[in-house]
């Protein structure tokens, strides 16, 4: 069949079709199912922290104690899991499996935080593809305990993103991971991709045609299902072969315990924690610098970038869209550089297909006017520092320090205003000669003085 494009605009948003509960608020992701650290910081404690990763290195293999070749895909039982009954069936199979392979297919373009569209799982004898759009709310309930179980080896390839997607979408945390990408690095293989491992260990030419396809598409074409299965079908065998070579190749690989090293590195991947993007209007726009044509912006252009960043982030959260879908960085920079101050000029620049820009075009034009005519002077110092090569981290730290000082000043002034209002109200009650004379009146700012002393401002 023909290749599936990266984005199919006609696909209904799964968030709406299946009524997903998604929190896009500008706040931290709290990992509600995890215990918190007792140090007062409230850090979520990952379940894997309780284990020594080296202890996972020498878990018992099946009776053969050697690599177990998988059956041909065509002769391997397969199940598409798209309902709760299917999840229950899969759970009964995982309960009996000492190890299983996992992969995810993801879409990050049509949602703010991203969506896990498929979960592929392979045991030694069966392949499963879970439609995580249809059964999203139940995945963690049925499968989470198997990912947590330290007695079950989870084999994944390049799990650095999959780990946090599992946490975000299903509340699933992984314990006892063997990441074949980490193994390929310890083994110093020529390449680290899954396609290379499939060819090197299995003689399989991977079809990567659908790697960047729109995985929200339903129903799934058979070729996409085959592609998804292939990502996990051979993975347990690849693990077996790698494990054997890691055990026998200590001296050549330069590690005292190469298998233990892979387990340590895989453990570090497990410990990654999902963090929701938190927007700071004072500094978030700085990270545009250095991307493409973002260098050498003047104060007006930088003010436009900051204003558009804030608008784009707010709309992305409200509409559950990626910032790239709403307004790509390249077009945002074009707006900043060309400064279109009329609605038609703006739309001619970015195109009428940007539906949310079209919807908010008048508001965006107002943002541009305000950036140029009002806010630009506030960006003179930042623009100068950026164009002088001052590190973004240093500029951001200075901005945050200034913000903190301003907030403390505002609090102090608000307190002074409150004290002055309180004093004025008491003079109305007790007469114009009333003065605060001690700590009973004002324990923080006022000093004791005679009633006839002239009024002084708080320190």
DRENKE-45761 format. One record per residue (C-alpha): x, y, z; residue number from 1; chain. Coordinates in steps of 0.2 Angstrom, whole numbers. Example, Ala and Ser with C-alpha at 12.3 -4.5 7.8 and 13.67 -1.06 7.14 Angstrom:
<atoms>
u_v_w_k_c
62_-22_39_1_A
68_-5_36_2_A
</atoms>
This chain:
<atoms>
u_v_w_k_c
0_0_0_1_A
5_18_-2_2_A
15_26_12_3_A
5_35_26_4_A
10_53_28_5_A
16_61_44_6_A
-1_70_46_7_A
-18_66_40_8_A
-29_82_44_9_A
-45_73_41_10_A
-43_61_56_11_A
-54_66_70_12_A
-44_70_86_13_A
-44_54_97_14_A
-44_66_112_15_A
-62_71_107_16_A
-68_54_100_17_A
-63_45_116_18_A
-65_59_129_19_A
-48_59_136_20_A
-45_67_152_21_A
-29_78_149_22_A
-22_91_161_23_A
-13_104_150_24_A
-12_117_164_25_A
4_126_166_26_A
9_116_181_27_A
20_102_186_28_A
16_84_182_29_A
14_76_200_30_A
15_57_197_31_A
0_55_209_32_A
2_36_211_33_A
20_37_218_34_A
25_40_236_35_A
35_56_239_36_A
52_59_247_37_A
52_62_266_38_A
64_76_264_39_A
51_90_262_40_A
54_92_244_41_A
40_80_239_42_A
50_72_225_43_A
41_57_218_44_A
50_41_222_45_A
52_29_207_46_A
48_11_211_47_A
65_6_203_48_A
75_15_216_49_A
72_1_228_50_A
82_-11_217_51_A
101_-14_213_52_A
101_-14_194_53_A
116_-27_194_54_A
104_-39_203_55_A
94_-40_186_56_A
109_-45_176_57_A
109_-63_180_58_A
90_-68_181_59_A
87_-86_175_60_A
85_-89_157_61_A
73_-102_151_62_A
79_-120_152_63_A
89_-120_136_64_A
100_-106_144_65_A
103_-100_126_66_A
96_-89_113_67_A
78_-94_108_68_A
74_-91_90_69_A
57_-83_87_70_A
44_-92_76_71_A
41_-84_59_72_A
29_-70_61_73_A
17_-78_49_74_A
15_-93_60_75_A
15_-83_77_76_A
-2_-81_85_77_A
-7_-62_85_78_A
-20_-52_93_79_A
-26_-34_91_80_A
-31_-28_108_81_A
-44_-15_107_82_A
-56_-18_121_83_A
-56_-22_140_84_A
-58_-41_136_85_A
-43_-40_125_86_A
-33_-32_139_87_A
-39_-45_151_88_A
-33_-59_139_89_A
-16_-50_137_90_A
-14_-49_156_91_A
-17_-68_158_92_A
-3_-71_146_93_A
9_-58_154_94_A
6_-66_171_95_A
14_-82_164_96_A
29_-74_155_97_A
46_-72_163_98_A
50_-58_150_99_A
42_-48_137_100_A
46_-36_123_101_A
38_-19_122_102_A
38_-4_110_103_A
26_11_107_104_A
20_21_93_105_A
18_40_97_106_A
10_55_89_107_A
17_72_95_108_A
9_84_82_109_A
-9_84_86_110_A
-9_86_105_111_A
0_97_117_112_A
9_84_127_113_A
8_69_114_114_A
-2_53_113_115_A
3_35_114_116_A
-6_27_99_117_A
0_9_100_118_A
8_-2_112_119_A
17_-18_105_120_A
20_-32_116_121_A
28_-49_112_122_A
31_-64_122_123_A
41_-80_117_124_A
25_-87_108_125_A
13_-72_104_126_A
12_-55_97_127_A
0_-41_103_128_A
-4_-24_97_129_A
-14_-14_109_130_A
-24_1_102_131_A
-20_13_116_132_A
-32_26_109_133_A
-47_15_112_134_A
-42_7_129_135_A
-31_21_136_136_A
-41_23_152_137_A
-38_4_156_138_A
-21_1_151_139_A
-13_5_167_140_A
-25_-5_177_141_A
-23_-21_168_142_A
-4_-20_163_143_A
4_-9_175_144_A
8_-22_188_145_A
18_-32_175_146_A
29_-18_171_147_A
32_-15_189_148_A
36_-33_193_149_A
55_-35_196_150_A
55_-53_192_151_A
49_-50_174_152_A
62_-44_162_153_A
56_-30_150_154_A
66_-29_134_155_A
64_-12_124_156_A
75_-3_111_157_A
79_15_114_158_A
67_17_128_159_A
72_34_133_160_A
55_41_127_161_A
44_26_129_162_A
48_26_148_163_A
41_43_150_164_A
26_41_138_165_A
21_26_148_166_A
21_36_164_167_A
11_51_156_168_A
-2_41_148_169_A
-5_26_158_170_A
3_29_175_171_A
15_14_171_172_A
33_13_178_173_A
46_1_173_174_A
57_-10_184_175_A
70_-22_177_176_A
73_-16_159_177_A
85_-22_146_178_A
87_-9_133_179_A
95_-16_118_180_A
101_1_112_181_A
111_3_128_182_A
118_-15_125_183_A
123_-11_107_184_A
133_4_114_185_A
142_-7_128_186_A
145_-20_114_187_A
152_-6_103_188_A
142_-11_88_189_A
144_-2_72_190_A
127_6_73_191_A
114_7_87_192_A
97_7_78_193_A
84_-7_79_194_A
85_-9_60_195_A
103_-13_61_196_A
101_-25_76_197_A
87_-34_66_198_A
99_-36_51_199_A
114_-40_61_200_A
107_-53_73_201_A
91_-59_63_202_A
95_-56_45_203_A
79_-46_44_204_A
78_-31_33_205_A
67_-19_43_206_A
54_-9_33_207_A
55_9_41_208_A
42_16_29_209_A
30_19_43_210_A
41_25_56_211_A
35_43_54_212_A
17_39_49_213_A
2_46_57_214_A
-2_32_70_215_A
-19_40_74_216_A
-26_32_59_217_A
-40_19_61_218_A
-43_6_56_219_A
-25_2_55_220_A
-19_-5_38_221_A
-12_-22_38_222_A
5_-16_33_223_A
6_-4_48_224_A
1_-18_59_225_A
15_-29_52_226_A
27_-15_54_227_A
22_-13_72_228_A
23_-31_76_229_A
41_-32_68_230_A
47_-20_81_231_A
45_-32_96_232_A
43_-49_87_233_A
62_-52_87_234_A
67_-42_102_235_A
68_-56_115_236_A
79_-66_103_237_A
90_-51_101_238_A
91_-49_120_239_A
96_-67_121_240_A
111_-66_109_241_A
117_-49_116_242_A
116_-56_134_243_A
126_-71_129_244_A
140_-60_120_245_A
140_-48_135_246_A
143_-62_147_247_A
157_-70_137_248_A
165_-54_131_249_A
171_-45_147_250_A
189_-42_142_251_A
186_-37_124_252_A
173_-24_129_253_A
183_-16_142_254_A
171_-19_157_255_A
173_-30_172_256_A
154_-34_170_257_A
147_-29_153_258_A
130_-36_157_259_A
129_-27_173_260_A
134_-11_164_261_A
120_-13_152_262_A
108_-16_167_263_A
115_0_175_264_A
112_10_160_265_A
95_3_157_266_A
91_6_175_267_A
95_25_173_268_A
83_25_158_269_A
70_18_169_270_A
72_31_182_271_A
68_45_170_272_A
53_54_176_273_A
40_63_164_274_A
40_82_166_275_A
26_92_159_276_A
32_108_150_277_A
30_123_161_278_A
29_140_152_279_A
38_155_159_280_A
34_171_150_281_A
49_179_157_282_A
62_166_149_283_A
54_153_138_284_A
56_163_122_285_A
75_163_125_286_A
76_145_119_287_A
72_151_102_288_A
89_159_101_289_A
101_148_91_290_A
87_139_81_291_A
88_142_62_292_A
87_161_59_293_A
84_166_77_294_A
101_174_79_295_A
104_193_79_296_A
86_198_83_297_A
84_216_89_298_A
74_222_104_299_A
58_224_93_300_A
59_207_85_301_A
63_199_102_302_A
48_207_110_303_A
37_200_96_304_A
45_182_98_305_A
41_183_117_306_A
23_189_114_307_A
20_176_101_308_A
27_162_112_309_A
15_167_126_310_A
0_167_114_311_A
5_151_106_312_A
8_142_122_313_A
-9_147_129_314_A
-18_142_113_315_A
-9_125_112_316_A
-14_121_130_317_A
-32_126_127_318_A
-34_117_111_319_A
-23_102_115_320_A
-12_105_100_321_A
7_105_98_322_A
15_122_97_323_A
22_116_80_324_A
5_113_73_325_A
-2_130_79_326_A
13_140_73_327_A
30_132_68_328_A
46_141_75_329_A
51_145_57_330_A
35_155_53_331_A
35_163_71_332_A
53_170_67_333_A
47_176_50_334_A
33_186_58_335_A
46_193_70_336_A
58_198_56_337_A
45_205_44_338_A
33_213_57_339_A
16_212_47_340_A
5_224_56_341_A
-11_221_46_342_A
-21_205_47_343_A
-20_201_28_344_A
-1_204_28_345_A
1_192_43_346_A
-10_178_34_347_A
-1_180_18_348_A
15_177_27_349_A
10_161_36_350_A
-4_155_25_351_A
-23_153_28_352_A
-21_134_33_353_A
-15_139_50_354_A
-33_139_57_355_A
-29_145_74_356_A
-19_159_68_357_A
-33_163_56_358_A
-45_163_71_359_A
-35_174_82_360_A
-27_185_68_361_A
-34_202_76_362_A
-27_197_93_363_A
-10_192_85_364_A
-9_209_76_365_A
-12_218_93_366_A
2_208_101_367_A
14_214_87_368_A
9_232_89_369_A
11_231_108_370_A
28_222_106_371_A
34_236_95_372_A
27_251_103_373_A
26_247_121_374_A
37_232_126_375_A
53_233_115_376_A
63_244_127_377_A
62_230_140_378_A
71_218_128_379_A
85_230_124_380_A
97_222_137_381_A
92_204_133_382_A
94_207_114_383_A
111_214_117_384_A
117_200_128_385_A
110_187_116_386_A
119_194_102_387_A
135_196_112_388_A
136_177_115_389_A
131_178_133_390_A
124_160_137_391_A
105_158_138_392_A
106_150_155_393_A
115_165_162_394_A
103_177_154_395_A
88_167_161_396_A
96_167_178_397_A
98_186_178_398_A
80_188_172_399_A
73_176_186_400_A
84_185_199_401_A
77_202_194_402_A
59_195_194_403_A
62_188_212_404_A
68_205_217_405_A
53_214_209_406_A
41_202_218_407_A
49_205_235_408_A
48_223_232_409_A
30_222_227_410_A
26_212_243_411_A
35_225_254_412_A
25_239_246_413_A
9_230_247_414_A
13_227_266_415_A
17_245_268_416_A
1_251_259_417_A
-9_239_271_418_A
-1_246_286_419_A
-4_264_280_420_A
-22_260_276_421_A
-24_252_294_422_A
-16_267_302_423_A
-28_279_293_424_A
-43_269_298_425_A
-38_269_316_426_A
-35_288_315_427_A
-53_289_309_428_A
-59_279_325_429_A
-47_286_338_430_A
-44_303_332_431_A
-30_312_322_432_A
-17_311_336_433_A
-17_292_337_434_A
0_284_334_435_A
6_266_334_436_A
16_264_350_437_A
22_246_352_438_A
22_229_346_439_A
4_226_350_440_A
-1_238_336_441_A
12_233_323_442_A
24_219_328_443_A
35_220_312_444_A
39_237_306_445_A
35_250_318_446_A
46_256_332_447_A
41_262_349_448_A
40_281_350_449_A
31_295_360_450_A
13_299_355_451_A
18_316_350_452_A
32_310_338_453_A
30_314_320_454_A
23_301_309_455_A
37_291_300_456_A
37_280_285_457_A
40_261_289_458_A
58_255_286_459_A
</atoms>
